[in-house]
Amino acid sequence: MDRREFLITSSGAAVAAASATPVQAGDAPAPAAGAPLPGTVPLLRLAMPWTDRPQGPADGAHRLARRLEALTGGRYRIEIAASVGSVPDHDAELALCPAHDFAPLHPAFAYFAGLPGSGGLGAQDLAHWITIGGGQMLWDDLSRRHGWKPLLAGHLGEAPPLWSRQPIGGLSDLAGRRIAAPGLGGDVARALGAEAGDGLPTRDAAAALAEGTLSAAEAGGLMTSLALGLADSAAYATGEGLNGHGTALALNVRLALWERLSDTDKAIFAAAASAELQLSLAEQRAHAGLARRVLEARGVRFAPWPADIAEALDRVAEATIAHVAGRDEIAVSIDQSYAAFRNLLSETSTPRGSRATAAYGPAGAPRRTGPAGAIS
């Protein structure tokens, strides 16, 4: 019995036991509007953008669903809705997806998923900004405007390569080519001269590469890329990500549901998301080397960014981030908090400001000073 089958079976037994509890007759008050009937197990749908297949991002959704069922003692039953096109538009109560999927609602969601070029934070550092650096409060504020409560709940892997069927030797090999990349990575690809494959789901990248309707794609770290079948369609893996540190995943809870949860259940949802994040990071870290050996054995050819792409990537990523940072008041607040935390990590002695007032060099260190940014 594999891990998923075991978890599904054991959790299903708990749910069945809970749902089999008879309703006692009496004068109990009627349930509040929208509350489940006594003796029933509420069904919550968990939407995700991936195909429901083992050894890929869908595993995280199943683990999270089974963990929520177990931690609530079977008081909830979680049903997976796979291959959902636009996750924020789906009517599910829960959604596990890249935080980038909310970018159509506001581009500043990219800060919580991963920024392009050298502007990004490593997966653990991003988690630290969100949990103790003020990021969660700002994320909550941004998400609340669109009816969601976000919880960091996974990662697709660091240093995602750009997969292609032909070698990429310089900027000229990107010109006019259709490239798919999540979040602001698509804007960076466009600024580098490519045609961005906007709206192409990650689950469809391998098929689009095989059909020739897509020239290159960024889909996650090596473990995720292997699971999604990118190596079956593309033999070249170049660079370390248009989104330099990869893409974080979020468990998004409908605000209407979140506000009905007890404090205990809110803590359970947060703990389940946190546990899945740490397991996801551990898997990506532990298996990246093995995934590379497997991919190389299958004939994949790895190469660093060509010099002209590396130089241009950081430059256009900086400009792309600055454009988002100045969009509106909430974007400015997010950027100031992010930049202040990033500066603390770099152990600079002089406070630096947000990207609205400071530019970041290729190594990630600010090049010129500005007003100090405070951690929100």
Secondary structure as UniProt FT lines:
FT   HELIX           3..19
FT   TURN            33..34
FT   TURN            38..39
FT   STRAND          43..47
FT   TURN            54..55
FT   HELIX           57..71
FT   TURN            72..74
FT   STRAND          77..81
FT   HELIX           87..89
FT   STRAND          94..98
FT   HELIX           99..102
FT   TURN            103..105
FT   HELIX           107..112
FT   HELIX           117..119
FT   HELIX           123..132
FT   HELIX           135..144
FT   TURN            145..147
FT   STRAND          148..155
FT   STRAND          162..164
FT   HELIX           171..173
FT   TURN            174..176
FT   STRAND          178..180
FT   HELIX           184..191
FT   TURN            192..193
FT   STRAND          195..196
FT   TURN            198..199
FT   HELIX           202..204
FT   HELIX           205..211
FT   STRAND          216..217
FT   HELIX           222..227
FT   TURN            228..229
FT   HELIX           230..232
FT   STRAND          236..238
FT   TURN            244..245
FT   STRAND          248..254
FT   HELIX           255..258
FT   TURN            259..260
FT   HELIX           263..297
FT   TURN            298..299
FT   STRAND          301..303
FT   HELIX           307..325
FT   HELIX           329..345
FT   TURN            346..347
FT   TURN            355..357
FT   TURN            362..363
//
